[in-house]
Amino acid sequence: MLENAENLLYSGDKRDRPTISYKLEEGSVKHIFKTSIQFIIGFNAIIGQVNHVQNIDFLDIDTAKAFENIQDIAIKRDYAFSIKTSIENTNEVRVDNTTHFYRTEAVWADAEFYFYGKVTNAGGKGKANIHIVTEELGTVIIQTPISFLEHYDENMLYKTFGIRAIGKQHSETGEVDTSTLKFIELVDYQPKYDEQYLKALRDKARKSWLGNINPDNWLKEIRGAYEA
């Protein structure tokens, strides 16, 4: 429940999240989590929407998975969960063996991705993986065949690479389910400013279509009736 509560309250990168305190009370068991009021207000809105639509497809991945985990426990152990906040007139969601808080499988499609960033970890005893820090998603963990890591001669730690991977992506929002990512290949990635390459592109554009454009007329067409 501790891990599920964290994912309910803070989806995604949790490095900067506020502290969560925990208390267990007697009777019908109460799991009480205390944290920043700002996040409590946001979570109250989330459970209000979940209760209203009785669906979790709109949630971020970590939050949706937390609901699914709680739903699994409710079914397997015949428990009934009441999820609410300390806010006055709080919203509330009930999860028991009659509810069905699972994501719609059809929403998630197979996709291919390229991740660029610095590798901070590679390996693992049972399931090997590579950790890569990206600008868009923070640290991404990609399942990687042990055979690839065994035969990779160079030390990849703290070097910048591109990694081609497959996984699941939300067909409507574009959100990536990072828990499904599997390694395809490593791409040697050395980003640098290449003035000669950019100059060649500018010259090519100038000769092809820019040379036939009158800048003043083109600007008027773009602006339309709008006058700055």
PETAUR-V507983 format. One record per residue. N is the residue number from 1. RES is the residue in three letters. SS is DSSP state (h for helix, s for strand, l for the rest). PSI is psi in whole degrees, 0 to 359 (* if undefined). D_LAST is the distance of its C-alpha to the last C-alpha in Angstrom with 2 decimals. Layout:
n->[N:N]
res->[RES:RES]
ss->[SS:SS]
psi->[PSI:PSI]
d_last->[D_LAST:D_LAST]
This chain:
n->[1:2:3:4:5:6:7:8:9:10:11:12:13:14:15:16:17:18:19:20:21:22:23:24:25:26:27:28:29:30:31:32:33:34:35:36:37:38:39:40:41:42:43:44:45:46:47:48:49:50:51:52:53:54:55:56:57:58:59:60:61:62:63:64:65:66:67:68:69:70:71:72:73:74:75:76:77:78:79:80:81:82:83:84:85:86:87:88:89:90:91:92:93:94:95:96:97:98:99:100:101:102:103:104:105:106:107:108:109:110:111:112:113:114:115:116:117:118:119:120:121:122:123:124:125:126:127:128:129:130:131:132:133:134:135:136:137:138:139:140:141:142:143:144:145:146:147:148:149:150:151:152:153:154:155:156:157:158:159:160:161:162:163:164:165:166:167:168:169:170:171:172:173:174:175:176:177:178:179:180:181:182:183:184:185:186:187:188:189:190:191:192:193:194:195:196:197:198:199:200:201:202:203:204:205:206:207:208:209:210:211:212:213:214:215:216:217:218:219:220:221:222:223:224:225:226:227:228]
res->[MET:LEU:GLU:ASN:ALA:GLU:ASN:LEU:LEU:TYR:SER:GLY:ASP:LYS:ARG:ASP:ARG:PRO:THR:ILE:SER:TYR:LYS:LEU:GLU:GLU:GLY:SER:VAL:LYS:HIS:ILE:PHE:LYS:THR:SER:ILE:GLN:PHE:ILE:ILE:GLY:PHE:ASN:ALA:ILE:ILE:GLY:GLN:VAL:ASN:HIS:VAL:GLN:ASN:ILE:ASP:PHE:LEU:ASP:ILE:ASP:THR:ALA:LYS:ALA:PHE:GLU:ASN:ILE:GLN:ASP:ILE:ALA:ILE:LYS:ARG:ASP:TYR:ALA:PHE:SER:ILE:LYS:THR:SER:ILE:GLU:ASN:THR:ASN:GLU:VAL:ARG:VAL:ASP:ASN:THR:THR:HIS:PHE:TYR:ARG:THR:GLU:ALA:VAL:TRP:ALA:ASP:ALA:GLU:PHE:TYR:PHE:TYR:GLY:LYS:VAL:THR:ASN:ALA:GLY:GLY:LYS:GLY:LYS:ALA:ASN:ILE:HIS:ILE:VAL:THR:GLU:GLU:LEU:GLY:THR:VAL:ILE:ILE:GLN:THR:PRO:ILE:SER:PHE:LEU:GLU:HIS:TYR:ASP:GLU:ASN:MET:LEU:TYR:LYS:THR:PHE:GLY:ILE:ARG:ALA:ILE:GLY:LYS:GLN:HIS:SER:GLU:THR:GLY:GLU:VAL:ASP:THR:SER:THR:LEU:LYS:PHE:ILE:GLU:LEU:VAL:ASP:TYR:GLN:PRO:LYS:TYR:ASP:GLU:GLN:TYR:LEU:LYS:ALA:LEU:ARG:ASP:LYS:ALA:ARG:LYS:SER:TRP:LEU:GLY:ASN:ILE:ASN:PRO:ASP:ASN:TRP:LEU:LYS:GLU:ILE:ARG:GLY:ALA:TYR:GLU:ALA]
ss->[l:h:h:h:h:h:h:h:h:l:l:l:l:l:l:l:l:l:l:l:s:s:s:s:s:l:l:l:l:s:s:s:s:s:l:l:h:h:h:h:h:h:h:h:h:h:h:h:h:h:h:h:h:l:l:l:l:l:l:l:h:h:h:h:h:h:h:h:h:h:h:h:h:h:h:h:h:l:l:l:s:s:s:s:l:l:l:l:l:l:l:s:s:s:s:l:l:l:l:l:l:l:l:l:h:h:h:s:s:s:s:s:s:s:s:s:s:s:s:s:s:s:s:l:l:l:l:l:s:s:s:s:s:s:l:l:l:s:s:s:s:s:s:l:l:h:h:h:h:h:h:l:l:l:l:l:l:l:l:s:s:s:s:s:s:s:s:s:s:s:l:l:l:l:l:s:s:s:s:s:s:s:s:s:s:s:s:s:l:l:l:l:l:l:h:h:h:h:h:h:h:h:h:h:h:h:h:h:l:h:h:h:l:l:h:h:h:h:h:h:h:h:h:l:l:l:l:l]
psi->[330:313:320:320:320:317:331:319:322:98:146:211:125:13:326:15:152:165:142:122:156:140:139:127:157:177:213:118:129:120:110:121:130:133:193:136:329:317:330:318:317:319:326:322:322:310:334:318:320:316:325:315:348:46:148:14:334:350:156:158:309:320:317:319:325:318:319:320:317:321:320:315:318:320:314:326:4:44:159:123:136:114:119:177:179:0:143:137:44:150:162:142:132:131:119:192:1:348:169:73:81:148:151:120:324:339:332:124:154:138:165:141:158:125:132:133:192:131:124:348:147:126:205:145:299:289:111:151:168:133:124:130:116:158:323:318:5:216:124:132:123:122:129:135:136:326:324:314:326:324:2:115:324:159:113:351:135:24:155:128:168:139:126:129:163:157:195:141:139:125:343:315:341:2:140:130:96:344:349:2:133:136:138:305:159:134:123:118:114:82:131:158:117:97:321:320:315:322:320:322:319:318:319:318:321:321:330:293:336:330:340:7:134:114:319:315:320:318:321:322:320:319:328:229:356:132:121:*]
d_last->[57.12:55.74:53.69:52.59:51.50:49.38:47.61:47.15:45.45:43.59:42.48:41.59:41.92:44.21:44.32:42.35:43.73:45.57:49.37:51.13:54.54:57.11:60.10:62.60:64.44:67.70:68.34:66.03:64.29:61.07:58.75:56.67:53.64:51.88:48.47:45.15:44.34:40.73:42.08:44.68:42.08:40.19:43.50:44.48:41.44:42.42:46.01:44.94:42.94:45.78:48.28:46.19:45.65:48.80:46.97:45.65:43.60:40.31:41.46:40.83:43.71:45.65:45.51:46.60:49.43:50.63:50.95:52.80:55.16:55.99:56.54:58.92:60.90:61.13:62.58:64.91:66.35:66.03:63.89:61.53:58.45:56.50:53.14:51.55:50.12:51.33:48.53:49.88:49.90:49.04:48.25:51.05:51.78:55.34:56.31:59.84:61.86:60.56:56.82:54.92:52.02:51.35:48.28:48.18:49.19:47.30:43.96:44.64:44.59:45.88:43.20:42.99:40.99:40.34:40.33:39.53:40.72:43.71:47.12:48.84:51.91:53.89:57.22:59.18:62.76:62.52:59.01:57.29:53.55:50.81:48.41:45.01:42.23:38.81:35.35:34.52:37.89:39.77:43.38:44.29:47.99:48.98:52.52:54.01:57.37:59.93:60.98:57.62:57.76:61.42:60.76:57.56:58.93:56.19:55.14:51.73:51.27:48.21:46.91:43.67:44.16:42.66:44.76:44.81:46.06:46.55:46.31:45.05:41.45:40.24:39.32:36.63:35.11:35.80:37.73:40.43:43.98:44.88:48.52:48.98:47.75:50.26:50.19:50.05:49.52:48.37:45.64:45.73:42.23:41.30:37.52:36.63:33.94:35.03:33.21:35.30:34.57:30.78:31.05:33.12:30.54:27.77:30.18:31.16:27.61:26.93:30.13:29.74:26.32:23.75:25.75:25.18:21.38:19.27:16.33:13.99:15.19:15.12:11.46:10.78:13.34:11.98:8.57:10.81:9.87:6.51:3.84:0.00]
